């Protein structure tokens, strides 16, 4: 018998290998505005948040009136290259396996609806997910709204739901929703940072994640 009826994945840094491009796009947007770009570490920390909230964290000293311009430049750089992005090796096989086992699958992401729809279409995974929530439809992580809405839509309890993500934003969202969580250390946040949020497990690779799910989910 399955322990979890619903498995919710983050997208960037969890299924899709996009963290480096997000960092590059944030830094390029800052340079477009004639500003000192944030460090790699600071830019990586924002991955998983809603875009405006993320950029406010990355560039806290920017006058408020200029954030809209920064958002526009970020989107320009990211969307001009997002067709280059690929899923992590083994991601498609994992999703196909979970679907064949009868799991409900969903996505909770800091991406916009437009961005997620593009990514789902490009990756070919769209048909596998029974529900999706984006940061421009809900409160940004770590607020539990995305998970709460997905559980309500699919009529699944917190005890039957598992969240998988590469950032503390994902793990704290799960905690706030009363949901178990697994971290993956191959994405945006380092392993030690993820472990501090006390996930059920922290996978070092897609294969490691698949093996843990086979035994525990």
CORSUL-V91378 format. One record per run of one state. SS is the DSSP state (H for helix, E for strand, C for the rest). FROM is the first residue (numbers start at 1). TO is the last residue. If there is no record, write none. Layout:
# CORSUL-V91378
[[SS & FROM & TO] [SS & FROM & TO]]
This chain:
# CORSUL-V91378
[[C & 1 & 5] [E & 6 & 9] [C & 10 & 11] [E & 12 & 12] [C & 13 & 15] [E & 16 & 16] [C & 17 & 18] [H & 19 & 32] [C & 33 & 39] [H & 40 & 45] [C & 46 & 50] [H & 51 & 58] [C & 59 & 63] [H & 64 & 79] [C & 80 & 81] [H & 82 & 84] [C & 85 & 86] [E & 87 & 87] [C & 88 & 90] [H & 91 & 100] [C & 101 & 103] [E & 104 & 108] [C & 109 & 112] [H & 113 & 123] [C & 124 & 125] [H & 126 & 128] [C & 129 & 130] [E & 131 & 133] [C & 134 & 144] [H & 145 & 154] [C & 155 & 157] [H & 158 & 160] [E & 161 & 165] [C & 166 & 167] [H & 168 & 177] [C & 178 & 179] [E & 180 & 184] [C & 185 & 190] [H & 191 & 195] [C & 196 & 200] [E & 201 & 203] [C & 204 & 205] [H & 206 & 216] [C & 217 & 217]]
